[in-house]
Amino acid sequence: MGKGIIVIKDTDRGMLKNENGKELKYVQSNSDLLGLKENAVVRFDVYHNDATKEKTAYNVELQRTGIIVIKDTDRGMIKDPNFGEIEAVVPFMKERGFEDGATVKYFHLKTDKGVVAVYVELVDPTK
């Protein structure tokens, strides 16, 4: 999967800039429902048309990664450029090697108290 930032959004299509700085067209149905907007950090697959040699991004999704700020033994906050600050409960945080300021990926869970992060995992920020 590629990574990038949406630079132009028009309904279910637009342009994004990949991590190499190159612009690439994208198409993603229901993009408003998925929360896609300009300046959103996204992940995507790329379709390469052999006849025209054009590349188009598809399966565009908001990237859910951020920096964790540890509060106590198994609680913290994830600072994510797409979603702001999100509460996270991470069992065995210390034992699993989490450190304050580490980059993590996660899933959203909507609760009666708002959105929380679940399935929090460490990631290599260079990948």
N, C-alpha and C positions, 0 to 999 in steps of 0.2 A: 504494500500500500504506500502511496505517496502522501506527503504532508504539504500543507500550504496555507495561504490566507486568501479569503474571498476578497477581491478588489472591486468587482462590479456584480450586482445581483439584479436580475430582471425576471420576476415571477419564478419560473423553474429552470432558468439558465443564467449564465453569466460568465465571468472570467475569474480565475484565481491565479495567484502567483505561487509556484511551487518552491520548495526549499532551496532550489538552485537559482531562484530569482527569475525564472522564465514564466511568461504568462501562458495560460492554457484555458481553452473553453471548457465549460462544464455544463452538464444537464442533470437535473435531479428533480423528479416529480415530488410534489408535496413539500417543497423546500421550506415554505413558511411554517408548516406544522412541525418540521424537523428543527426549527429554530435557526436556519441558515440566514445569515445577514452579512452585510459588508463588514470587513475586518475580523470576521470569525475565523478561528484557527480550525482547520478541517483535515480529515484523512480522506483518501479517495483511491479508486482503481482507475486505470487508464486503458482506453480502447484505442488501438492503432489501426486506422483504415489503410490497408495495403494498397488500394487503388489510388487514393488521394494523398497518402503519406501524412494525413492529418491525425493529430492525437486529440482525444476528448476525454475529460475526466467524468466519471460516473460513480455511483454508490458513494456520493459525497455525504460525509457525516461529521458532526461536530466532534472535535477531539476532546476527550475528557482526561486531561492530564493537568497537573498543577504541582505546586510546592506545598509540602505539608509542614505545618507548624504544630509541634507536639505540645499538648496542654498537660496531660498527666499520663498514667500508665497505658491506657488504651483509647484515649480520646485526643482528637486534634482538629485542626481546621485546614482545609485544602484551599489554597489561593489559586484559582483557575482563571485565565484571561477570558474565557467564554462565559463563565457562570458566576464569577465573583468568589466570595468565601462560602464554603460548604462544610458543614459539620461532618466529621468522620469518626466512626468507631472502628478501631483496628485491633483485634485480639492479638495478644503476644507481640506487640509492636517492637519492644526492645529485643526480645529473643529472635525476631525475624530480621533484625538489622536496620530497622527504621531509625533515622537520625533527623533532627530538626533541620529543615531546609532541603530534604531529599525530594526528588521528583517522583511522582506517583501517578498511576492510572487508576481509574475507578469506574463504577457504574452509579447511576442515580436511582434513588428510591424515594418516591413521594409519600410522605407521611402526613398525619394531621398537624404536625409541627413545621412542615415545609420539606424541602429537599435535603436528603442526607446522602453521603457517599458510602457505598458498600463495595465489597470485593476489592478493597484497596491493595494494590501491589506496587512494589518498587520497580522503577524502570531506569534504564540507562539514558540519561538526558542527551547523549550524543547520537542516539539512534532515532 
